[in-house]
Every structure is written in structure tokens, then in C-alpha cells.
């Protein structure tokens, strides 16, 4: 399964959309409704395990 987001969606991500309150990378990125192309619904994108592990180690 492949998923992507638009540049604007990526640039408007907030810290809480990516990280949990404990500082771990979320299993899914949250794209808020107001930042999507059609502004119809909030959506989420899965983050692959390898990327989550690497991102957790760099913090």
C-alpha cells in the first residue's frame, strides 16, 4: 500500500499530528480537514515501521 500527501498538506502538519505526547512517532500522520485539497474530511496516512523506528532514534 502506498500513500502520499500534497506539499501543502505536508507543510501544514503540526507537531501533535506527527508525535504522541510521549514523543514517539504516531503510526499514522494526521492531515487536518482544513489543510486537505477539498477541505471535506480529516484523513490520516500510515507511517511505515522502518521510518518510525529511525525517527524515534533521532529525537
PyMOL commands that set and color helices and strands:
alter all, ss='L'
color gray80, all
select helices_A, chain A and resi 7-11+15-18+33-35+49-58
alter helices_A, ss='H'
color red, helices_A
select strands_A, chain A and resi 28-31+43-46
alter strands_A, ss='S'
color yellow, strands_A
deselect
rebuild
show_as cartoon
